[in-house]
Amino acid sequence: MDTIIQPSPPSDPHLRRWMLFVDGENFTMRAQNIAQDNHIILIEGPYYSRDVYIWLPGLRSTTAITNTEHTRLHVQPHAIRSHYYTSVLGDDNKVIETKESLWAIGFSPEVFKKSRREEKAKGVDIALTKDLLLHAYFDNYDVAVLISGDGDYVPVINEVKRFGKAVYVCSFAKAGLSQDLRLASDMFFEIEPFFLDSWRRTPIPEDTKTH
């Protein structure tokens, strides 16, 4: 007997289109501090490169984590596109390697070179700001989801809202979140529970448990 494949239900037209924008430098540094405070070992691999990028293991970058009963504007189950902005120490090969890793987990990567580990690459903020504005101007999304705790994004958030778009901010409330950024957003999401849960469920290789 032939198997009947049921078609997927159509997307709710009332759900908002959304894009994800990740300030990878900001997110990674704060995530490393949260992991250390909670005695979680971050294993370098597909979802993590020390001081360069981090994500939630097992979660595609386009999967919505902001649909809750308290959300004012429900978004579609998957993002139109997810952007990740970060920087690395090293040559062009290191840049390409980092882009490949981020692309493999579903991101559109923007990776910049920097000369010192402790410095923040100016290109990250500029590229993220540009993309937030341009995609809003061309009506490519209804909701921008920004992962960052940096108050420098307040002006661009206000401009994006002038285009009639909503902005959700996701960050760690306990790790240097700018209150101006939180108040500029249409809604704030505490990402720490998602982050801790996903990394606690990640198996730790035997050769790293004693380190």
C-alpha positions, 0 to 999 in steps of 0.5 A: 500500500502506498504511503500518503504524504500529507502536505505541510500546513501553510504558514499563518499569514498573520505571523510576522516575517523576521530576520536574526542579527547576531553581534557575535563578538558581544554574544560570544564574550558574554556567553563565555562569562555566563558559561564560566559562572555556571561551571559549563565547559564549552567544547570547541567545534561546530557551535563554538570557537573561543573568542570568535563565535558561539551558538546554541548546539542543535538549534538551526540559526533560523529557528524561532526562539522568541515565540512565547505566550508573552510575545506581542508579535508572533513570528514565523517558525523560521527566519528569512535569513540569519546574520552573524557578525564577528572577527578573528585573529589570523590570515584570510584562511582563518576568515574563510574557515570561520565563515564556513563554520557559521554557514554550516549551521545556517548563518549568513556570515560576516567575518572581519580580521583584527590585529589584537585579541582584545580589540573589537573590530569596527566592521562588526558594528558597521555591517550589522547596523547597515544590514538592519537598516537596509533590510528594513528599508527594502521591507525584507522583514517585519521583525528584527531579532537582535542578539546583543547587549550593546547600547551602541545599537540604540540609534539604529533600533530607533531608525528601524522602528521609524520604518514601522518595524518591530525590534526584539532584543535577546541578550544575557540580562546578568552580563552587562546588558545596556538598559537603554538597549532593552528599553529601546526594543519592542520586547526583550528576551532573556537568552540565558535559559536557552543557552544554559539548557542547550550547552548542558545537554551537549556531551563532553568528550572524555579527554576534556572532563579533567581539564 
